[in-house]
Amino acid sequence: MWTGFVHRPSNLIRVMPAKEVDERLPALPVVRRHMRMEERRMVVMKAVVVASGALDAADVAQIDDAALLIAADGGAVELERLGRRPHRLIGDLDSVDAALVERLADQGTQVERHPVDKDASDSELALEAAIAAGAGSIVILGALGAERLDHELANLLLLADPAFAGRDVRIVRGATTVRAVGPGGSLDLDATVGSIVTLLPIGGDVSGVSTRGLRWHLEGAVLRFGRSRGLSNEIAGRPASVSIGAGSLLVIEIERGGGDS
């Protein structure tokens, strides 16, 4: 299994280099090795990974300010529909027409093809690539709303991988944003007052759960794995946050008006 943010040469078939450089694509920010900590906080590269699920109309705004745009296999088809071209296309490419792959390479997209028999999903490979490129903020689109429930669950569980701790990695679909918080961690909630917040334990019970700004306040609480106590809370005021002592928690925010409670 994968143990670091590196390419998997045993799984990689080939990388198709971009044949041309499109000047319309934004240059990636350079983070100098000896930058002061204050400077590093100011330079946070945003990457967007587009998976094979259908995008919500609101998701396009996430793409517009991305410094790095990566298509995970079939995500290239959705981007093509939107008239957007990714910097990189990664995966086994079994969901992309060969003509589209060739056209993207001709237009400047770097294509990284992996075999169908591999030990990671296309979304995971694309997320690894975003991390390796230096992204500190990563939005995954198209991770939900597809036909494969197993892929959706795998995408959600990716958020809780301890290897991604310290980075802002989130799945977004329309009004819904999903993040994870690990042992001893905390998250400031972004949604507006009146929005839904659900806290779901994964991998076991979560202890020391404390919230601020939510309608139903928790203080040092235990959320049991498999139980629904953390379902459908609500942001009652700002600032709002959640912190935990031990365990892993999925934090789902649904912007007001974006879903039923």
JOQUIFEN-V624090 format. One record per run of one state. SS is the DSSP state (H for helix, E for strand, C for the rest). FROM is the first residue (numbers start at 1). TO is the last residue. If there is no record, write none. Layout:
BEGIN
[[SS:FROM:TO] [SS:FROM:TO]]
END
This chain:
BEGIN
[[C:1:11] [E:12:16] [C:17:36] [H:37:42] [C:43:45] [E:46:50] [C:51:56] [H:57:64] [C:65:67] [E:68:72] [C:73:74] [H:75:82] [C:83:87] [E:88:91] [C:92:97] [H:98:107] [C:108:109] [E:110:114] [C:115:121] [H:122:132] [C:133:136] [E:137:141] [C:142:148] [H:149:158] [C:159:161] [H:162:164] [C:165:167] [E:168:173] [C:174:175] [E:176:181] [C:182:185] [E:186:188] [C:189:195] [E:196:212] [C:213:213] [E:214:214] [C:215:220] [E:221:223] [C:224:232] [E:233:235] [C:236:240] [E:241:243] [C:244:245] [E:246:254] [C:255:261]]
END
